[in-house]
Amino acid sequence: MKKMIYLPVAALVCIAALSGCTRSSYAIHTNDGRTLVSDGKPAEDSKTGLIQYTDANGKHQQINKSEVKEMSEFPK
């Protein structure tokens, strides 16, 4: 009887652990037609007018806000 309880409990623990690890990525569409993918939400610096993001390779990047047409979120 106890063995029958272990499987559902283990499944619930795994689902809870995985759902807590979800992180969204963003697609940054530029005016010239490029699509940049960021890992996590991009940060906007109002002083410099730049949008800072981490790309899919883990490198920190910046793009001028005037070059960005739109940003859209999608689940990872």
C-alpha positions as CSV (number, residue, x, y, z in Angstrom):
1,M,0.0,0.0,0.0
2,K,2.8,2.4,0.9
3,K,4.5,1.8,-2.5
4,M,1.4,3.0,-4.3
5,I,1.6,6.3,-2.6
6,Y,5.3,6.9,-3.4
7,L,4.8,7.3,-7.2
8,P,2.1,10.0,-7.1
9,V,4.0,11.9,-4.3
10,A,7.2,11.7,-6.3
11,A,5.4,12.9,-9.5
12,L,3.9,15.9,-7.6
13,V,7.3,16.8,-6.2
14,C,8.9,16.7,-9.6
15,I,6.1,18.8,-11.1
16,A,6.4,21.4,-8.3
17,A,10.1,21.6,-8.8
18,L,10.0,22.0,-12.5
19,S,7.2,24.6,-12.4
20,G,9.3,26.8,-10.1
21,C,12.1,26.8,-12.6
22,T,10.3,28.3,-15.5
23,R,11.7,31.4,-16.9
24,S,10.5,33.5,-19.8
25,S,12.5,34.5,-22.8
26,Y,11.8,37.6,-24.9
27,A,11.9,38.1,-28.7
28,I,13.1,41.6,-29.5
29,H,12.0,42.6,-33.0
30,T,14.1,45.4,-34.6
31,N,13.1,48.0,-37.2
32,D,15.4,46.3,-39.7
33,G,13.7,42.9,-39.5
34,R,16.1,41.1,-37.1
35,T,14.7,39.1,-34.2
36,L,16.9,38.8,-31.1
37,V,16.2,36.3,-28.3
38,S,16.9,37.3,-24.7
39,D,17.3,34.9,-21.8
40,G,15.0,36.6,-19.2
41,K,13.5,40.1,-19.3
42,P,15.5,42.8,-20.9
43,A,16.3,45.9,-18.8
44,E,15.8,49.4,-20.1
45,D,18.3,52.1,-19.0
46,S,16.4,55.4,-19.2
47,K,19.6,57.5,-18.9
48,T,21.4,56.0,-22.0
49,G,18.4,54.9,-24.0
50,L,19.8,51.3,-24.3
51,I,18.1,48.0,-23.7
52,Q,20.3,45.5,-22.0
53,Y,19.7,41.8,-22.3
54,T,21.4,38.4,-22.1
55,D,21.3,36.6,-25.4
56,A,20.7,32.8,-25.9
57,N,24.5,32.2,-25.6
58,G,24.8,33.9,-22.2
59,K,26.5,37.0,-23.5
60,H,25.4,40.4,-22.3
61,Q,24.2,42.6,-25.1
62,Q,22.9,46.1,-25.6
63,I,20.7,47.7,-28.3
64,N,19.5,51.2,-28.8
65,K,15.8,51.6,-27.8
66,S,15.1,53.5,-31.1
67,E,16.1,50.4,-33.0
68,V,13.5,48.2,-31.3
69,K,10.1,47.8,-32.9
70,E,8.5,45.5,-30.3
71,M,9.3,43.0,-27.6
72,S,7.2,39.9,-26.9
73,E,7.5,37.3,-24.2
74,F,7.4,33.6,-24.8
75,P,7.8,30.7,-22.3
76,K,11.1,28.9,-22.4
